[in-house]
Amino acid sequence: MPYAYDDQNIFAKILRGEIPNSTVADTEHTLAFRDIAPKAPEHILVIPKGPYVTADHFANEASEAEIADFWRTLGKIVIEIGVDEEGKGHRLIANAGVDGVQEVPHFHMHILAGRPMGPMLLMRD
Ligand code: AMP
């Protein structure tokens, strides 16, 4: 499957420093920042710095170093923000494409925490 990356998407602009962000972590291959419209008390987006559209694009084409850095960074953030203390947990979401209702076509993992998240999905016709 071809993955066409649009370098005018808003996260590409954040990575180029054209748009400000509220940075949580900044490593060689990964940036994490607060969601501008949080859906939970903690809502952080973790993105690779490389031009990947979706999680599967990243998984299929990123280097081992990029993949390791992404997940290590995400793991450290979850520990640092302390949301899993007392076993309360959190939710990770990665939307992809039209059916996944992805707004920004640069792979990002949502970390959501700080309240019960409710059912995973509601079944609809
Ligand atoms: P998705 O629907 O998975 O593509 O989610 C995109 C997310 O990006 C949404 O939760 C938006 O609130 C968030 N977002 C859009 N623009 C910005 C921005 N400039 N800074 C931080 N988060 C943003």
Backbone and ligand atoms as CSV (ligand in chain L), in Angstrom:
chain,resi,resn,atom,element,x,y,z
A,1,MET,N,N,0.856,-1.197,0.000
A,1,MET,CA,C,0.000,0.000,0.000
A,1,MET,C,C,0.888,1.242,0.000
A,2,PRO,N,N,0.623,2.178,-0.913
A,2,PRO,CA,C,1.432,3.408,-0.911
A,2,PRO,C,C,1.005,4.322,0.234
A,3,TYR,N,N,1.952,4.942,0.844
A,3,TYR,CA,C,1.649,5.890,1.917
A,3,TYR,C,C,2.086,7.270,1.438
A,4,ALA,N,N,1.131,8.116,1.098
A,4,ALA,CA,C,1.449,9.457,0.599
A,4,ALA,C,C,1.415,10.445,1.757
A,5,TYR,N,N,2.556,11.013,2.059
A,5,TYR,CA,C,2.661,11.924,3.200
A,5,TYR,C,C,2.495,13.368,2.729
A,6,ASP,N,N,1.594,14.091,3.362
A,6,ASP,CA,C,1.342,15.508,3.059
A,6,ASP,C,C,2.150,16.365,4.042
A,7,ASP,N,N,3.196,17.004,3.553
A,7,ASP,CA,C,4.057,17.754,4.489
A,7,ASP,C,C,3.488,19.106,4.893
A,8,GLN,N,N,2.247,19.370,4.484
A,8,GLN,CA,C,1.584,20.588,4.944
A,8,GLN,C,C,0.653,20.318,6.133
A,9,ASN,N,N,0.638,19.087,6.640
A,9,ASN,CA,C,-0.231,18.812,7.784
A,9,ASN,C,C,0.292,19.535,9.026
A,10,ILE,N,N,-0.600,19.732,9.991
A,10,ILE,CA,C,-0.280,20.614,11.122
A,10,ILE,C,C,0.855,20.077,11.989
A,11,PHE,N,N,0.998,18.769,12.072
A,11,PHE,CA,C,2.097,18.236,12.901
A,11,PHE,C,C,3.441,18.386,12.182
A,12,ALA,N,N,3.428,18.322,10.849
A,12,ALA,CA,C,4.660,18.615,10.102
A,12,ALA,C,C,5.086,20.057,10.365
A,13,LYS,N,N,4.105,20.955,10.442
A,13,LYS,CA,C,4.412,22.370,10.727
A,13,LYS,C,C,4.949,22.531,12.145
A,14,ILE,N,N,4.389,21.774,13.080
A,14,ILE,CA,C,4.917,21.796,14.460
A,14,ILE,C,C,6.363,21.309,14.458
A,15,LEU,N,N,6.635,20.225,13.737
A,15,LEU,CA,C,8.002,19.671,13.708
A,15,LEU,C,C,8.990,20.647,13.073
A,16,ARG,N,N,8.515,21.450,12.120
A,16,ARG,CA,C,9.403,22.437,11.485
A,16,ARG,C,C,9.517,23.718,12.312
A,17,GLY,N,N,8.770,23.794,13.419
A,17,GLY,CA,C,8.828,24.978,14.269
A,17,GLY,C,C,7.981,26.130,13.750
A,18,GLU,N,N,7.072,25.843,12.819
A,18,GLU,CA,C,6.243,26.911,12.239
A,18,GLU,C,C,5.025,27.212,13.102
A,19,ILE,N,N,4.665,26.250,13.967
A,19,ILE,CA,C,3.511,26.384,14.858
A,19,ILE,C,C,3.992,25.992,16.254
A,20,PRO,N,N,3.616,26.760,17.292
A,20,PRO,CA,C,4.073,26.409,18.643
A,20,PRO,C,C,3.375,25.163,19.174
A,21,ASN,N,N,3.991,24.575,20.177
A,21,ASN,CA,C,3.352,23.423,20.824
A,21,ASN,C,C,3.767,23.402,22.288
A,22,SER,N,N,3.020,22.666,23.067
A,22,SER,CA,C,3.326,22.508,24.486
A,22,SER,C,C,4.077,21.178,24.655
A,23,THR,N,N,5.411,21.253,24.570
A,23,THR,CA,C,6.234,20.040,24.499
A,23,THR,C,C,6.295,19.311,25.837
A,24,VAL,N,N,6.147,17.999,25.759
A,24,VAL,CA,C,6.279,17.122,26.922
A,24,VAL,C,C,7.591,16.343,26.848
A,25,ALA,N,N,7.987,15.949,25.630
A,25,ALA,CA,C,9.251,15.222,25.436
A,25,ALA,C,C,9.746,15.499,24.019
A,26,ASP,N,N,11.071,15.591,23.900
A,26,ASP,CA,C,11.675,15.884,22.596
A,26,ASP,C,C,12.968,15.073,22.512
A,27,THR,N,N,12.961,14.011,21.704
A,27,THR,CA,C,14.123,13.123,21.599
A,27,THR,C,C,14.619,13.130,20.149
A,28,GLU,N,N,15.596,12.286,19.873
A,28,GLU,CA,C,16.171,12.261,18.520
A,28,GLU,C,C,15.107,12.007,17.447
A,29,HIS,N,N,14.202,11.075,17.708
A,29,HIS,CA,C,13.245,10.669,16.670
A,29,HIS,C,C,11.782,10.936,17.023
A,30,THR,N,N,11.526,11.493,18.190
A,30,THR,CA,C,10.144,11.546,18.695
A,30,THR,C,C,9.868,12.889,19.351
A,31,LEU,N,N,8.635,13.389,19.144
A,31,LEU,CA,C,8.177,14.594,19.851
A,31,LEU,C,C,6.846,14.260,20.522
A,32,ALA,N,N,6.664,14.753,21.731
A,32,ALA,CA,C,5.384,14.587,22.424
A,32,ALA,C,C,4.951,15.956,22.923
A,33,PHE,N,N,3.661,16.233,22.770
A,33,PHE,CA,C,3.136,17.546,23.169
A,33,PHE,C,C,1.685,17.408,23.585
A,34,ARG,N,N,1.199,18.422,24.287
A,34,ARG,CA,C,-0.181,18.368,24.782
A,34,ARG,C,C,-1.163,18.644,23.650
A,35,ASP,N,N,-2.265,17.883,23.645
A,35,ASP,CA,C,-3.316,18.104,22.653
A,35,ASP,C,C,-3.942,19.475,22.891
A,36,ILE,N,N,-4.188,20.194,21.810
A,36,ILE,CA,C,-4.714,21.555,21.911
A,36,ILE,C,C,-6.172,21.565,22.384
A,37,ALA,N,N,-6.872,20.467,22.214
A,37,ALA,CA,C,-8.273,20.359,22.637
A,37,ALA,C,C,-8.425,19.086,23.464
A,38,PRO,N,N,-7.932,19.113,24.709
A,38,PRO,CA,C,-7.855,17.864,25.489
A,38,PRO,C,C,-9.219,17.226,25.750
A,39,LYS,N,N,-9.259,15.897,25.610
A,39,LYS,CA,C,-10.485,15.121,25.855
A,39,LYS,C,C,-10.441,14.432,27.211
A,40,ALA,N,N,-9.398,14.677,27.987
A,40,ALA,CA,C,-9.233,14.083,29.316
A,40,ALA,C,C,-8.272,14.985,30.084
A,41,PRO,N,N,-8.209,14.855,31.416
A,41,PRO,CA,C,-7.284,15.694,32.191
A,41,PRO,C,C,-5.847,15.608,31.689
A,42,GLU,N,N,-5.439,14.427,31.257
A,42,GLU,CA,C,-4.144,14.289,30.579
A,42,GLU,C,C,-4.427,13.844,29.150
A,43,HIS,N,N,-3.977,14.618,28.191
A,43,HIS,CA,C,-4.151,14.249,26.777
A,43,HIS,C,C,-2.894,14.700,26.028
A,44,ILE,N,N,-2.024,13.720,25.791
A,44,ILE,CA,C,-0.721,13.985,25.181
A,44,ILE,C,C,-0.638,13.231,23.863
A,45,LEU,N,N,-0.059,13.882,22.863
A,45,LEU,CA,C,0.156,13.254,21.562
A,45,LEU,C,C,1.638,12.926,21.419
A,46,VAL,N,N,1.934,11.705,20.996
A,46,VAL,CA,C,3.315,11.285,20.760
A,46,VAL,C,C,3.456,11.034,19.265
A,47,ILE,N,N,4.433,11.697,18.630
A,47,ILE,CA,C,4.589,11.557,17.181
A,47,ILE,C,C,6.053,11.247,16.830
A,48,PRO,N,N,6.254,10.459,15.784
A,48,PRO,CA,C,7.617,10.311,15.276
A,48,PRO,C,C,7.989,11.582,14.506
A,49,LYS,N,N,9.271,11.890,14.457
A,49,LYS,CA,C,9.705,13.062,13.690
A,49,LYS,C,C,9.749,12.776,12.191
A,50,GLY,N,N,9.788,11.502,11.823
A,50,GLY,CA,C,9.806,11.118,10.410
A,50,GLY,C,C,8.413,11.237,9.796
A,51,PRO,N,N,8.360,11.240,8.437
A,51,PRO,CA,C,7.108,11.477,7.710
A,51,PRO,C,C,6.263,10.212,7.539
A,52,TYR,N,N,5.591,9.816,8.601
A,52,TYR,CA,C,4.742,8.623,8.578
A,52,TYR,C,C,3.285,9.028,8.779
A,53,VAL,N,N,2.410,8.445,7.969
A,53,VAL,CA,C,1.001,8.851,7.952
A,53,VAL,C,C,0.198,8.172,9.067
A,54,THR,N,N,0.459,6.887,9.256
A,54,THR,CA,C,-0.358,6.082,10.169
A,54,THR,C,C,0.535,5.133,10.965
A,55,ALA,N,N,-0.057,4.480,11.937
A,55,ALA,CA,C,0.702,3.522,12.748
A,55,ALA,C,C,1.255,2.386,11.889
A,56,ASP,N,N,0.463,1.906,10.937
A,56,ASP,CA,C,0.946,0.801,10.097
A,56,ASP,C,C,2.071,1.265,9.172
A,57,HIS,N,N,1.971,2.505,8.678
A,57,HIS,CA,C,3.068,3.069,7.881
A,57,HIS,C,C,4.353,3.086,8.714
A,58,PHE,N,N,4.230,3.586,9.925
A,58,PHE,CA,C,5.384,3.653,10.834
A,58,PHE,C,C,5.927,2.243,11.110
A,59,ALA,N,N,5.042,1.321,11.410
A,59,ALA,CA,C,5.465,-0.045,11.744
A,59,ALA,C,C,6.136,-0.734,10.561
A,60,ASN,N,N,5.655,-0.439,9.351
A,60,ASN,CA,C,6.192,-1.105,8.167
A,60,ASN,C,C,7.486,-0.482,7.651
A,61,GLU,N,N,7.661,0.839,7.855
A,61,GLU,CA,C,8.766,1.507,7.148
A,61,GLU,C,C,9.763,2.240,8.040
A,62,ALA,N,N,9.448,2.465,9.294
A,62,ALA,CA,C,10.397,3.180,10.155
A,62,ALA,C,C,11.571,2.272,10.515
A,63,SER,N,N,12.687,2.909,10.879
A,63,SER,CA,C,13.870,2.146,11.304
A,63,SER,C,C,13.657,1.601,12.714
A,64,GLU,N,N,14.491,0.623,13.057
A,64,GLU,CA,C,14.428,0.080,14.422
A,64,GLU,C,C,14.660,1.193,15.448
A,65,ALA,N,N,15.568,2.089,15.129
A,65,ALA,CA,C,15.887,3.181,16.071
A,65,ALA,C,C,14.684,4.097,16.274
A,66,GLU,N,N,13.990,4.407,15.192
A,66,GLU,CA,C,12.806,5.273,15.305
A,66,GLU,C,C,11.712,4.583,16.124
A,67,ILE,N,N,11.511,3.303,15.848
A,67,ILE,CA,C,10.447,2.566,16.545
A,67,ILE,C,C,10.778,2.439,18.033
A,68,ALA,N,N,12.011,2.086,18.334
A,68,ALA,CA,C,12.396,1.956,19.743
A,68,ALA,C,C,12.267,3.293,20.456
A,69,ASP,N,N,12.729,4.351,19.815
A,69,ASP,CA,C,12.690,5.675,20.447
A,69,ASP,C,C,11.245,6.115,20.704
A,70,PHE,N,N,10.374,5.843,19.743
A,70,PHE,CA,C,8.969,6.216,19.895
A,70,PHE,C,C,8.358,5.550,21.127
A,71,TRP,N,N,8.516,4.232,21.213
A,71,TRP,CA,C,7.856,3.504,22.302
A,71,TRP,C,C,8.521,3.760,23.646
A,72,ARG,N,N,9.837,3.911,23.659
A,72,ARG,CA,C,10.514,4.234,24.920
A,72,ARG,C,C,10.074,5.610,25.417
A,73,THR,N,N,9.923,6.540,24.495
A,73,THR,CA,C,9.487,7.888,24.886
A,73,THR,C,C,8.071,7.845,25.437
A,74,LEU,N,N,7.186,7.125,24.745
A,74,LEU,CA,C,5.805,6.998,25.225
A,74,LEU,C,C,5.775,6.370,26.619
A,75,GLY,N,N,6.562,5.329,26.796
A,75,GLY,CA,C,6.577,4.653,28.102
A,75,GLY,C,C,7.057,5.562,29.215
A,76,LYS,N,N,8.095,6.352,28.932
A,76,LYS,CA,C,8.600,7.274,29.957
A,76,LYS,C,C,7.568,8.324,30.304
A,77,ILE,N,N,6.839,8.810,29.313
A,77,ILE,CA,C,5.830,9.835,29.575
A,77,ILE,C,C,4.760,9.289,30.511
A,78,VAL,N,N,4.304,8.075,30.242
A,78,VAL,CA,C,3.258,7.493,31.103
A,78,VAL,C,C,3.754,7.408,32.547
A,79,ILE,N,N,5.014,7.028,32.732
A,79,ILE,CA,C,5.554,6.984,34.097
A,79,ILE,C,C,5.646,8.393,34.670
A,80,GLU,N,N,6.161,9.325,33.895
A,80,GLU,CA,C,6.401,10.675,34.415
A,80,GLU,C,C,5.119,11.390,34.819
A,81,ILE,N,N,4.051,11.219,34.053
A,81,ILE,CA,C,2.827,11.940,34.412
A,81,ILE,C,C,2.069,11.242,35.543
A,82,GLY,N,N,2.509,10.035,35.903
A,82,GLY,CA,C,2.003,9.387,37.107
A,82,GLY,C,C,0.591,8.867,37.025
A,83,VAL,N,N,0.074,8.720,35.802
A,83,VAL,CA,C,-1.339,8.356,35.696
A,83,VAL,C,C,-1.618,6.912,36.064
A,84,ASP,N,N,-0.608,6.075,36.048
A,84,ASP,CA,C,-0.859,4.676,36.359
A,84,ASP,C,C,-0.642,4.346,37.834
A,85,GLU,N,N,-0.318,5.390,38.625
A,85,GLU,CA,C,-0.241,5.157,40.065
A,85,GLU,C,C,-1.619,4.716,40.555
A,86,GLU,N,N,-1.645,3.840,41.523
A,86,GLU,CA,C,-2.885,3.256,42.052
A,86,GLU,C,C,-3.602,2.414,41.008
A,87,GLY,N,N,-2.914,2.043,39.946
A,87,GLY,CA,C,-3.489,1.140,38.949
A,87,GLY,C,C,-4.636,1.712,38.158
A,88,LYS,N,N,-4.719,3.030,38.068
A,88,LYS,CA,C,-5.874,3.620,37.387
A,88,LYS,C,C,-5.806,3.506,35.870
A,89,GLY,N,N,-4.615,3.475,35.320
A,89,GLY,CA,C,-4.473,3.201,33.889
A,89,GLY,C,C,-4.686,4.401,32.988
A,90,HIS,N,N,-4.744,4.106,31.720
A,90,HIS,CA,C,-4.858,5.144,30.704
A,90,HIS,C,C,-5.344,4.489,29.424
A,91,ARG,N,N,-5.560,5.283,28.381
A,91,ARG,CA,C,-5.945,4.712,27.084
A,91,ARG,C,C,-5.038,5.276,25.999
A,92,LEU,N,N,-4.602,4.384,25.094
A,92,LEU,CA,C,-3.859,4.788,23.905
A,92,LEU,C,C,-4.783,4.660,22.704
A,93,ILE,N,N,-4.759,5.676,21.839
A,93,ILE,CA,C,-5.574,5.634,20.618
A,93,ILE,C,C,-4.706,6.083,19.442
A,94,ALA,N,N,-4.806,5.367,18.336
A,94,ALA,CA,C,-4.182,5.798,17.081
A,94,ALA,C,C,-5.233,5.681,15.985
A,95,ASN,N,N,-5.738,6.799,15.508
A,95,ASN,CA,C,-6.714,6.809,14.429
A,95,ASN,C,C,-5.985,6.761,13.085
A,96,ALA,N,N,-6.613,6.123,12.099
A,96,ALA,CA,C,-5.986,6.039,10.772
A,96,ALA,C,C,-7.045,6.146,9.682
A,97,GLY,N,N,-6.820,7.071,8.773
A,97,GLY,CA,C,-7.649,7.156,7.572
A,97,GLY,C,C,-9.076,7.624,7.809
A,98,VAL,N,N,-9.893,7.417,6.795
A,98,VAL,CA,C,-11.268,7.926,6.819
A,98,VAL,C,C,-12.102,7.185,7.855
A,99,ASP,N,N,-12.102,5.856,7.807
A,99,ASP,CA,C,-12.909,5.099,8.759
A,99,ASP,C,C,-12.392,5.244,10.185
A,100,GLY,N,N,-11.096,5.448,10.332
A,100,GLY,CA,C,-10.525,5.666,11.662
A,100,GLY,C,C,-10.709,7.084,12.161
A,101,VAL,N,N,-11.260,7.945,11.290
A,101,VAL,CA,C,-11.521,9.362,11.607
A,101,VAL,C,C,-10.234,10.046,12.109
A,102,GLN,N,N,-9.230,9.990,11.236
A,102,GLN,CA,C,-7.950,10.638,11.515
A,102,GLN,C,C,-8.004,12.062,10.969
A,103,GLU,N,N,-7.839,13.033,11.855
A,103,GLU,CA,C,-7.874,14.443,11.427
A,103,GLU,C,C,-6.531,14.886,10.857
A,104,VAL,N,N,-5.468,14.488,11.522
A,104,VAL,CA,C,-4.132,14.961,11.129
A,104,VAL,C,C,-3.347,13.783,10.547
A,105,PRO,N,N,-2.971,13.870,9.257
A,105,PRO,CA,C,-2.340,12.720,8.598
A,105,PRO,C,C,-0.833,12.594,8.850
A,106,HIS,N,N,-0.488,12.670,10.116
A,106,HIS,CA,C,0.875,12.347,10.573
A,106,HIS,C,C,0.673,11.442,11.773
A,107,PHE,N,N,1.252,10.238,11.736
A,107,PHE,CA,C,1.012,9.258,12.798
A,107,PHE,C,C,1.193,9.882,14.182
A,108,HIS,N,N,0.214,9.660,15.018
A,108,HIS,CA,C,0.309,10.113,16.411
A,108,HIS,C,C,-0.450,9.144,17.295
A,109,MET,N,N,0.097,8.915,18.464
A,109,MET,CA,C,-0.570,8.117,19.474
A,109,MET,C,C,-1.101,9.067,20.524
A,110,HIS,N,N,-2.405,8.970,20.786
A,110,HIS,CA,C,-3.004,9.740,21.875
A,110,HIS,C,C,-2.768,8.992,23.186
A,111,ILE,N,N,-2.279,9.680,24.213
A,111,ILE,CA,C,-2.295,9.156,25.587
A,111,ILE,C,C,-3.387,9.931,26.321
A,112,LEU,N,N,-4.388,9.196,26.775
A,112,LEU,CA,C,-5.524,9.817,27.485
A,112,LEU,C,C,-5.593,9.231,28.882
A,113,ALA,N,N,-5.736,10.097,29.877
A,113,ALA,CA,C,-5.758,9.601,31.254
A,113,ALA,C,C,-6.352,10.648,32.174
A,114,GLY,N,N,-6.617,10.186,33.410
A,114,GLY,CA,C,-7.083,11.104,34.441
A,114,GLY,C,C,-8.565,11.040,34.696
A,115,ARG,N,N,-9.266,10.199,33.952
A,115,ARG,CA,C,-10.690,9.956,34.213
A,115,ARG,C,C,-11.052,8.620,33.594
A,116,PRO,N,N,-12.157,7.996,34.035
A,116,PRO,CA,C,-12.596,6.775,33.351
A,116,PRO,C,C,-12.944,7.107,31.901
A,117,MET,N,N,-12.462,6.286,30.975
A,117,MET,CA,C,-12.631,6.598,29.555
A,117,MET,C,C,-13.947,6.101,28.961
A,118,GLY,N,N,-14.672,5.265,29.713
A,118,GLY,CA,C,-15.932,4.765,29.164
A,118,GLY,C,C,-15.697,3.624,28.183
A,119,PRO,N,N,-16.775,3.185,27.517
A,119,PRO,CA,C,-16.649,2.061,26.598
A,119,PRO,C,C,-15.678,2.378,25.462
A,120,MET,N,N,-15.057,1.332,24.921
A,120,MET,CA,C,-14.074,1.554,23.866
A,120,MET,C,C,-14.729,2.160,22.627
A,121,LEU,N,N,-15.815,1.558,22.188
A,121,LEU,CA,C,-16.525,2.040,21.001
A,121,LEU,C,C,-18.008,1.770,21.178
A,122,LEU,N,N,-18.813,2.566,20.529
A,122,LEU,CA,C,-20.230,2.286,20.483
A,122,LEU,C,C,-20.540,1.699,19.123
A,123,MET,N,N,-21.266,0.569,19.089
A,123,MET,CA,C,-21.618,-0.056,17.807
A,123,MET,C,C,-22.730,0.763,17.161
A,124,ARG,N,N,-22.533,1.082,15.876
A,124,ARG,CA,C,-23.569,1.815,15.139
A,124,ARG,C,C,-23.873,1.104,13.838
A,125,ASP,N,N,-24.979,1.427,13.231
A,125,ASP,CA,C,-25.342,0.828,11.928
A,125,ASP,C,C,-24.318,1.231,10.868
L,1,AMP,P1,P,-6.792,12.562,15.167
L,1,AMP,O1,O,-8.268,12.724,14.985
L,1,AMP,O2,O,-6.408,11.260,15.777
L,1,AMP,O3,O,-6.040,12.872,13.883
L,1,AMP,O4,O,-6.375,13.639,16.251
L,1,AMP,C1,C,-5.781,14.865,15.964
L,1,AMP,C2,C,-5.603,15.589,17.276
L,1,AMP,O5,O,-4.729,16.674,17.065
L,1,AMP,C3,C,-6.887,16.163,17.870
L,1,AMP,O6,O,-7.089,15.603,19.179
L,1,AMP,C4,C,-6.632,17.663,17.925
L,1,AMP,O7,O,-7.183,18.288,19.060
L,1,AMP,C5,C,-5.116,17.718,17.924
L,1,AMP,N1,N,-4.515,18.936,17.399
L,1,AMP,C6,C,-4.834,19.587,16.250
L,1,AMP,N2,N,-4.046,20.674,16.109
L,1,AMP,C7,C,-3.216,20.686,17.147
L,1,AMP,C8,C,-2.154,21.545,17.566
L,1,AMP,N3,N,-1.805,22.620,16.854
L,1,AMP,N4,N,-1.503,21.271,18.726
L,1,AMP,C9,C,-1.857,20.189,19.458
L,1,AMP,N5,N,-2.839,19.341,19.117
L,1,AMP,C10,C,-3.504,19.580,17.986
